[in-house]
């Protein structure tokens, strides 16, 4: 893994972006969101991941995360590896009008890097930004929650169900599919 993507202190809230190769719009069906939900909840329960805020967009996800137990780069590596396999499996098994195109796209990406993989779903790295003060945290939470509004997918962040906005608005971490650990 490249040094530029390492997190120095995994206990500090860190903003990360995980992007699908070539910004392919994969996350448009409930089955793909469920894969992300289940995988993050697994990391929360078994790897010590804290998800403070998140949003799933069609081609990427933003999160503010930390961990007191494991290195964030290790958790993200495992998350990406597992979700890649599950996304490919779902594309093959569930109704998907873009099946051939998606598989060809992900296969082409894997062949470019020549690491013996059949498919590559995620771009390498996750671009961590350490949030070491309250102002940075507030700015990134706002950015995360208003991302669907900026993309003109909804008029208000509360209308985008694939984010942690409602957990902050209602001060209720149980309102989302992910177990949120709000930062205030």
DRENPA-3360 file (N, C-alpha, C; in nm, 2 decimals, always signed):
BEGIN
1 = XXXXXXXX = +0.09/-0.12/+0.00/+0.00/+0.00/+0.00/+0.09/+0.12/+0.00 ~ +0.05/+0.22/-0.07/+0.13/+0.35/-0.08/+0.13/+0.42/+0.05 ~ +0.25/+0.48/+0.08/+0.26/+0.56/+0.20/+0.16/+0.67/+0.21 ~ +0.13/+0.73/+0.10/+0.05/+0.85/+0.10/-0.10/+0.82/+0.15 ~ -0.13/+0.69/+0.15/-0.27/+0.66/+0.20/-0.27/+0.60/+0.34 ~ -0.16/+0.61/+0.41/-0.16/+0.55/+0.54/-0.22/+0.66/+0.64 ~ -0.28/+0.60/+0.74/-0.34/+0.69/+0.85/-0.24/+0.68/+0.96 ~ -0.19/+0.79/+1.02/-0.09/+0.79/+1.12/-0.16/+0.75/+1.26;
9 = XXXXXXXX = -0.27/+0.80/+1.29/-0.34/+0.77/+1.41/-0.49/+0.73/+1.38 ~ -0.51/+0.60/+1.39/-0.65/+0.55/+1.36/-0.75/+0.59/+1.46 ~ -0.71/+0.64/+1.58/-0.81/+0.68/+1.68/-0.87/+0.82/+1.65 ~ -0.80/+0.90/+1.57/-0.85/+1.03/+1.53/-0.95/+1.02/+1.42 ~ -1.07/+1.08/+1.43/-1.16/+1.08/+1.32/-1.10/+1.12/+1.19 ~ -1.12/+1.04/+1.09/-1.06/+1.06/+0.96/-1.16/+1.05/+0.85 ~ -1.16/+1.15/+0.76/-1.25/+1.15/+0.64/-1.19/+1.07/+0.53 ~ -1.26/+0.98/+0.48/-1.21/+0.90/+0.37/-1.32/+0.89/+0.25;
17 = XXXXXXXX = -1.27/+0.88/+0.13/-1.35/+0.86/+0.02/-1.30/+0.73/-0.05 ~ -1.40/+0.65/-0.08/-1.37/+0.52/-0.15/-1.45/+0.53/-0.28 ~ -1.37/+0.51/-0.39/-1.43/+0.53/-0.52/-1.43/+0.41/-0.61 ~ -1.53/+0.39/-0.68/-1.54/+0.28/-0.78/-1.45/+0.32/-0.90 ~ -1.39/+0.22/-0.96/-1.30/+0.25/-1.07/-1.38/+0.32/-1.18 ~ -1.31/+0.42/-1.24/-1.37/+0.50/-1.35/-1.50/+0.56/-1.31 ~ -1.53/+0.58/-1.18/-1.65/+0.64/-1.13/-1.78/+0.58/-1.19 ~ -1.77/+0.45/-1.20/-1.89/+0.37/-1.25/-2.00/+0.38/-1.15;
25 = XXXXXXXX = -2.12/+0.41/-1.20/-2.24/+0.42/-1.11/-2.29/+0.28/-1.08 ~ -2.23/+0.22/-0.98/-2.27/+0.08/-0.93/-2.39/+0.09/-0.84 ~ -2.38/+0.18/-0.74/-2.48/+0.18/-0.63/-2.61/+0.25/-0.67 ~ -2.69/+0.17/-0.74/-2.82/+0.22/-0.78/-2.93/+0.12/-0.74 ~ -2.89/+0.01/-0.69/-2.99/-0.09/-0.65/-2.98/-0.13/-0.50 ~ -3.09/-0.16/-0.44/-3.09/-0.19/-0.29/-2.99/-0.30/-0.25 ~ -2.97/-0.40/-0.34/-2.88/-0.51/-0.30/-2.74/-0.46/-0.28 ~ -2.69/-0.36/-0.36/-2.56/-0.31/-0.35/-2.54/-0.23/-0.22;
33 = XXXXXXXX = -2.65/-0.15/-0.19/-2.64/-0.08/-0.06/-2.64/-0.17/+0.06 ~ -2.71/-0.28/+0.05/-2.71/-0.38/+0.15/-2.57/-0.44/+0.17 ~ -2.50/-0.47/+0.07/-2.37/-0.52/+0.08/-2.28/-0.42/+0.15 ~ -2.29/-0.29/+0.12/-2.21/-0.19/+0.19/-2.25/-0.19/+0.34 ~ -2.38/-0.18/+0.37/-2.43/-0.18/+0.51/-2.38/-0.30/+0.59 ~ -2.40/-0.42/+0.53/-2.36/-0.54/+0.60/-2.21/-0.54/+0.63 ~ -2.13/-0.50/+0.53/-1.99/-0.50/+0.54/-1.94/-0.40/+0.65 ~ -2.00/-0.28/+0.65/-1.96/-0.18/+0.75/-2.00/-0.23/+0.89;
41 = XXXXXXXX = -2.12/-0.28/+0.90/-2.16/-0.33/+1.03/-2.08/-0.45/+1.08 ~ -2.03/-0.53/+0.99/-1.94/-0.64/+1.03/-1.81/-0.57/+1.08 ~ -1.75/-0.47/+1.01/-1.63/-0.41/+1.05/-1.65/-0.34/+1.19 ~ -1.77/-0.28/+1.21/-1.80/-0.22/+1.34/-1.80/-0.32/+1.45 ~ -1.86/-0.43/+1.43/-1.88/-0.54/+1.53/-1.75/-0.62/+1.55 ~ -1.67/-0.65/+1.45/-1.56/-0.74/+1.46/-1.42/-0.68/+1.44 ~ -1.42/-0.56/+1.39/-1.28/-0.50/+1.37/-1.26/-0.37/+1.44 ~ -1.36/-0.33/+1.52/-1.35/-0.21/+1.60/-1.36/-0.08/+1.53;
49 = XXXXXXXX = -1.43/-0.08/+1.41/-1.45/+0.04/+1.33/-1.56/+0.13/+1.40 ~ -1.53/+0.26/+1.40/-1.63/+0.35/+1.44/-1.67/+0.44/+1.32 ~ -1.80/+0.43/+1.28/-1.84/+0.51/+1.17/-1.92/+0.63/+1.23 ~ -1.86/+0.75/+1.21/-1.92/+0.87/+1.27/-2.01/+0.94/+1.17 ~ -1.99/+0.93/+1.04/-2.08/+0.99/+0.94/-2.05/+0.92/+0.81 ~ -2.15/+0.91/+0.73/-2.13/+0.84/+0.60/-2.24/+0.89/+0.50 ~ -2.20/+0.87/+0.37/-2.30/+0.88/+0.26/-2.26/+0.79/+0.15 ~ -2.35/+0.71/+0.09/-2.33/+0.63/-0.03/-2.38/+0.71/-0.15;
57 = XXXXXXXX = -2.29/+0.73/-0.24/-2.33/+0.79/-0.37/-2.33/+0.68/-0.47 ~ -2.36/+0.71/-0.59/-2.37/+0.60/-0.69/-2.24/+0.54/-0.73 ~ -2.13/+0.62/-0.72/-2.00/+0.57/-0.76/-1.89/+0.58/-0.65 ~ -1.93/+0.62/-0.54/-1.83/+0.64/-0.43/-1.90/+0.65/-0.29 ~ -1.83/+0.64/-0.19/-1.88/+0.67/-0.06/-1.78/+0.75/+0.02 ~ -1.84/+0.84/+0.11/-1.76/+0.92/+0.20/-1.79/+0.88/+0.34 ~ -1.69/+0.88/+0.42/-1.71/+0.84/+0.56/-1.62/+0.92/+0.65 ~ -1.66/+0.94/+0.78/-1.57/+0.98/+0.88/-1.56/+0.86/+0.97;
65 = XXXXXXXX = -1.44/+0.81/+0.99/-1.42/+0.68/+1.06/-1.31/+0.69/+1.16 ~ -1.30/+0.60/+1.25/-1.19/+0.59/+1.34/-1.19/+0.45/+1.40 ~ -1.08/+0.41/+1.47/-1.08/+0.28/+1.53/-0.98/+0.28/+1.65 ~ -1.02/+0.22/+1.76/-0.93/+0.21/+1.87/-0.86/+0.07/+1.87 ~ -0.90/-0.02/+1.78/-0.85/-0.16/+1.78/-0.76/-0.19/+1.67 ~ -0.79/-0.15/+1.55/-0.72/-0.18/+1.43/-0.68/-0.06/+1.35 ~ -0.58/-0.08/+1.26/-0.54/+0.03/+1.17/-0.65/+0.05/+1.06 ~ -0.68/+0.18/+1.04/-0.79/+0.21/+0.94/-0.75/+0.15/+0.80;
73 = XXXXXXXX = -0.63/+0.16/+0.76/-0.59/+0.11/+0.63/-0.62/-0.04/+0.62 ~ -0.60/-0.11/+0.73/-0.63/-0.26/+0.73/-0.78/-0.28/+0.72 ~ -0.85/-0.21/+0.79/-1.00/-0.23/+0.79/-1.05/-0.19/+0.65 ~ -1.01/-0.08/+0.59/-1.05/-0.04/+0.46/-1.01/-0.14/+0.35 ~ -0.89/-0.19/+0.36/-0.84/-0.29/+0.27/-0.93/-0.42/+0.27 ~ -0.96/-0.46/+0.39/-1.05/-0.58/+0.41/-1.19/-0.55/+0.36 ~ -1.24/-0.43/+0.39/-1.37/-0.39/+0.35/-1.38/-0.39/+0.19 ~ -1.28/-0.33/+0.13/-1.28/-0.32/-0.02/-1.27/-0.46/-0.08;
81 = XXXXXXXX = -1.19/-0.55/-0.03/-1.17/-0.68/-0.08/-1.30/-0.76/-0.07 ~ -1.36/-0.76/+0.05/-1.48/-0.83/+0.06/-1.60/-0.78/-0.02 ~ -1.62/-0.65/-0.02/-1.73/-0.59/-0.09/-1.71/-0.61/-0.24 ~ -1.59/-0.60/-0.29/-1.56/-0.63/-0.43/-1.62/-0.77/-0.47 ~ -1.58/-0.87/-0.40/-1.63/-1.00/-0.43/-1.78/-1.01/-0.42 ~ -1.84/-0.95/-0.32/-1.99/-0.95/-0.30/-2.06/-0.87/-0.41 ~ -2.01/-0.76/-0.45/-2.07/-0.68/-0.56/-2.07/-0.76/-0.69 ~ -1.95/-0.82/-0.72/-1.95/-0.90/-0.84/-2.04/-1.02/-0.84;
89 = XXXXXXXX = -2.05/-1.08/-0.72/-2.14/-1.19/-0.70/-2.29/-1.15/-0.72 ~ -2.32/-1.03/-0.67/-2.46/-0.98/-0.68/-2.49/-0.94/-0.83 ~ -2.39/-0.88/-0.90/-2.41/-0.85/-1.04/-2.45/-0.97/-1.12 ~ -2.38/-1.08/-1.08/-2.40/-1.21/-1.16/-2.53/-1.28/-1.12 ~ -2.57/-1.27/-0.99/-2.69/-1.34/-0.94/-2.82/-1.27/-0.94 ~ -2.82/-1.14/-0.93/-2.95/-1.07/-0.92/-2.98/-1.00/-1.05 ~ -3.10/-0.96/-1.07/-3.14/-0.89/-1.20/-3.06/-0.76/-1.21 ~ -2.99/-0.75/-1.32/-2.90/-0.64/-1.35/-2.90/-0.62/-1.50;
97 = XXXXXXXX = -2.96/-0.51/-1.54/-2.97/-0.48/-1.69/-2.83/-0.44/-1.74 ~ -2.74/-0.40/-1.66/-2.60/-0.37/-1.71/-2.50/-0.47/-1.68 ~ -2.54/-0.60/-1.65/-2.46/-0.70/-1.61/-2.33/-0.72/-1.70 ~ -2.35/-0.74/-1.83/-2.24/-0.76/-1.92/-2.14/-0.64/-1.92 ~ -2.20/-0.52/-1.92/-2.12/-0.40/-1.93/-2.04/-0.39/-1.80 ~ -2.10/-0.40/-1.68/-2.03/-0.39/-1.55/-1.92/-0.49/-1.54 ~ -1.95/-0.62/-1.57/-1.85/-0.72/-1.56/-1.73/-0.70/-1.65 ~ -1.76/-0.65/-1.78/-1.66/-0.62/-1.87/-1.57/-0.50/-1.82;
105 = XXXXXXXX = -1.63/-0.40/-1.77/-1.56/-0.28/-1.71/-1.47/-0.32/-1.60 ~ -1.52/-0.40/-1.50/-1.44/-0.44/-1.39/-1.33/-0.54/-1.43 ~ -1.36/-0.62/-1.53/-1.26/-0.72/-1.58/-1.15/-0.64/-1.65 ~ -1.18/-0.55/-1.73/-1.08/-0.46/-1.80/-0.99/-0.39/-1.70 ~ -1.05/-0.34/-1.59/-0.97/-0.27/-1.49/-0.87/-0.37/-1.42 ~ -0.92/-0.49/-1.40/-0.83/-0.59/-1.34/-0.72/-0.63/-1.43 ~ -0.75/-0.64/-1.56/-0.65/-0.68/-1.66/-0.54/-0.57/-1.67 ~ -0.58/-0.45/-1.65/-0.48/-0.34/-1.66/-0.37/-0.35/-1.56;
113 = XXXXXXXX = -0.41/-0.39/-1.44/-0.31/-0.40/-1.33/-0.23/-0.53/-1.33 ~ -0.29/-0.63/-1.39/-0.22/-0.76/-1.40/-0.18/-0.82/-1.27 ~ -0.27/-0.83/-1.18/-0.24/-0.89/-1.05/-0.31/-1.02/-1.03 ~ -0.35/-1.08/-1.14/-0.42/-1.21/-1.13/-0.56/-1.21/-1.08 ~ -0.62/-1.09/-1.07/-0.76/-1.08/-1.03/-0.85/-1.08/-1.15 ~ -0.97/-1.13/-1.13/-1.07/-1.13/-1.24/-1.14/-1.00/-1.26 ~ -1.16/-0.93/-1.14/-1.24/-0.81/-1.14/-1.18/-0.71/-1.05 ~ -1.18/-0.58/-1.08/-1.14/-0.48/-0.99/-1.26/-0.38/-0.98;
121 = XXXXXXXX = -1.31/-0.36/-0.86/-1.43/-0.27/-0.84/-1.38/-0.14/-0.79 ~ -1.29/-0.14/-0.69/-1.26/-0.01/-0.62/-1.12/+0.04/-0.68 ~ -1.11/+0.18/-0.68/-0.99/+0.24/-0.71/-0.89/+0.21/-0.59 ~ -0.76/+0.21/-0.62/-0.67/+0.20/-0.51/-0.67/+0.32/-0.41 ~ -0.64/+0.29/-0.29/-0.64/+0.40/-0.19/-0.77/+0.44/-0.14 ~ -0.77/+0.54/-0.05/-0.89/+0.59/+0.01/-0.88/+0.74/+0.05 ~ -0.77/+0.80/+0.03/-0.75/+0.94/+0.05/-0.79/+1.00/+0.19 ~ -0.72/+0.95/+0.29/-0.76/+1.00/+0.43/-0.73/+1.14/+0.45;
129 = XXXXXXXX = -0.81/+1.21/+0.53/-0.79/+1.34/+0.57/-0.82/+1.34/+0.72 ~ -0.72/+1.37/+0.80/-0.73/+1.37/+0.95/-0.82/+1.49/+0.99 ~ -0.91/+1.47/+1.08/-1.00/+1.57/+1.13/-0.97/+1.60/+1.27 ~ -0.87/+1.68/+1.29/-0.81/+1.70/+1.43/-0.87/+1.82/+1.50 ~ -0.97/+1.88/+1.45/-1.04/+1.99/+1.53/-1.19/+2.00/+1.50 ~ -1.26/+2.06/+1.58/-1.41/+2.07/+1.57/-1.45/+2.13/+1.44 ~ -1.38/+2.23/+1.39/-1.42/+2.30/+1.27/-1.41/+2.21/+1.15 ~ -1.30/+2.13/+1.14/-1.28/+2.03/+1.03/-1.39/+1.93/+1.03;
137 = XXXXXXXX = -1.42/+1.88/+1.15/-1.52/+1.78/+1.17/-1.66/+1.83/+1.12 ~ -1.70/+1.95/+1.16/-1.82/+2.00/+1.12/-1.83/+2.02/+0.97 ~ -1.72/+2.07/+0.91/-1.72/+2.10/+0.77/-1.74/+1.97/+0.69 ~ -1.67/+1.86/+0.73/-1.68/+1.73/+0.66/-1.81/+1.66/+0.68 ~ -1.87/+1.67/+0.80/-2.00/+1.62/+0.82/-2.10/+1.69/+0.73 ~ -2.09/+1.82/+0.72/-2.18/+1.89/+0.63/-2.16/+1.85/+0.49 ~ -2.03/+1.84/+0.45/-2.00/+1.80/+0.31/-2.06/+1.66/+0.28 ~ -2.05/+1.57/+0.37/-2.10/+1.43/+0.35/-2.25/+1.44/+0.34;
145 = XXXXXXXX = -2.32/+1.50/+0.43/-2.47/+1.50/+0.43/-2.53/+1.58/+0.31 ~ -2.46/+1.69/+0.27/-2.51/+1.77/+0.16/-2.46/+1.72/+0.02 ~ -2.38/+1.61/+0.01/-2.34/+1.56/-0.12/-2.45/+1.52/-0.21 ~ -2.56/+1.45/-0.16/-2.67/+1.42/-0.25/-2.74/+1.55/-0.30 ~ -2.75/+1.65/-0.22/-2.81/+1.78/-0.26/-2.73/+1.84/-0.36 ~ -2.60/+1.85/-0.34/-2.51/+1.91/-0.44/-2.51/+1.84/-0.57 ~ -2.54/+1.71/-0.57/-2.55/+1.63/-0.69/-2.69/+1.63/-0.75 ~ -2.78/+1.71/-0.69/-2.91/+1.73/-0.74/-2.99/+1.60/-0.74;
153 = XXXXXXXX = -2.97/+1.51/-0.64/-3.04/+1.39/-0.63/-3.16/+1.41/-0.54 ~ -3.15/+1.50/-0.44/-3.26/+1.53/-0.35/-3.26/+1.68/-0.32 ~ -3.36/+1.73/-0.26/-3.37/+1.87/-0.23/-3.32/+1.90/-0.09 ~ -3.33/+1.79/+0.00/-3.28/+1.81/+0.14/-3.21/+1.68/+0.18 ~ -3.10/+1.69/+0.26/-3.03/+1.57/+0.29/-3.11/+1.47/+0.37 ~ -3.21/+1.50/+0.43/-3.29/+1.41/+0.51/-3.36/+1.31/+0.41 ~ -3.38/+1.35/+0.28/-3.44/+1.27/+0.18/-3.35/+1.16/+0.12 ~ -3.22/+1.17/+0.15/-3.13/+1.06/+0.10/-3.11/+0.96/+0.21;
161 = XXXXXXXX = -3.17/+0.84/+0.18/-3.17/+0.74/+0.29/-3.04/+0.67/+0.31 ~ -2.94/+0.68/+0.22/-2.82/+0.62/+0.23/-2.71/+0.71/+0.29 ~ -2.74/+0.77/+0.41/-2.65/+0.85/+0.48/-2.68/+0.86/+0.62 ~ -2.59/+0.92/+0.70/-2.61/+0.93/+0.84/-2.68/+1.06/+0.88 ~ -2.73/+1.14/+0.79/-2.79/+1.27/+0.82/-2.90/+1.25/+0.93 ~ -2.99/+1.16/+0.92/-3.10/+1.15/+1.01/-3.05/+1.12/+1.15 ~ -2.94/+1.05/+1.16/-2.88/+1.02/+1.30/-2.84/+1.15/+1.37 ~ -2.79/+1.25/+1.29/-2.75/+1.38/+1.34/-2.87/+1.47/+1.36;
169 = XXXXXXXX = -2.96/+1.46/+1.27/-3.08/+1.55/+1.28/-3.17/+1.51/+1.40 ~ -3.19/+1.38/+1.42/-3.28/+1.33/+1.52/-3.20/+1.29/+1.65 ~ -3.07/+1.30/+1.64/-2.98/+1.26/+1.76/-3.01/+1.12/+1.79 ~ -3.03/+1.03/+1.69/-3.07/+0.89/+1.71/-2.99/+0.81/+1.62 ~ -2.88/+0.74/+1.67/-2.80/+0.66/+1.59/-2.87/+0.53/+1.53 ~ -2.98/+0.50/+1.58/-3.05/+0.38/+1.54/-3.14/+0.41/+1.41 ~ -3.13/+0.53/+1.36/-3.22/+0.57/+1.24/-3.16/+0.53/+1.11 ~ -3.04/+0.48/+1.11/-2.97/+0.44/+0.98/-2.94/+0.29/+0.98;
177 = XXXXXXXX = -2.90/+0.24/+0.87/-2.87/+0.10/+0.85/-2.74/+0.07/+0.91 ~ -2.66/+0.17/+0.94/-2.52/+0.15/+1.00/-2.53/+0.19/+1.14 ~ -2.45/+0.13/+1.23/-2.45/+0.17/+1.37/-2.35/+0.29/+1.38 ~ -2.41/+0.41/+1.39/-2.34/+0.53/+1.39/-2.29/+0.57/+1.53 ~ -2.17/+0.62/+1.54/-2.11/+0.67/+1.66/-2.09/+0.82/+1.64 ~ -2.20/+0.90/+1.66/-2.19/+1.05/+1.63/-2.08/+1.11/+1.71 ~ -2.02/+1.22/+1.65/-1.91/+1.29/+1.72/-1.95/+1.39/+1.82 ~ -2.09/+1.42/+1.83/-2.14/+1.50/+1.94/-2.28/+1.47/+1.97;
% end
